[in-house]
């Protein structure tokens, strides 16, 4: 009984994950191609999960840098070192550019009546 429920939950979870992954990939592509139309359709559909995933994507350069830095420090030095260098600056610049791009188009869409 419990095995069947767990199996059904895993099946449903994987199907939902595949669906959300497909829509996220499609939205990334459409954001590069037609950002105004994509953000406008997300606003009209009120798909909060996709809005959350796209917002989380804007923070991904910083998250990837932090994860890579932790793994590198643990392998190389055996502990964490709290010094940032060029990699951190590149991650901040990339994140800033992504946030400016998304912010600009979001403001344009929200100003429309």
Long-range contacts (C-beta under 8 A, 24 or more apart in sequence): 20-49, 20-50, 20-53, 23-47, 23-50, 24-50, 24-53, 24-54, 24-57, 27-53, 27-54, 28-54, 28-57, 31-102, 31-105, 35-101, 35-102, 35-105, 36-105, 36-108, 36-109, 39-105, 39-106, 39-109, 40-109, 40-112, 43-109, 43-110, 54-102, 55-102, 57-98, 58-95, 58-98, 58-99, 58-102, 59-95, 60-95, 61-91, 61-92, 61-94, 61-95, 61-98, 62-91, 62-92, 62-95, 64-91, 65-90, 65-91
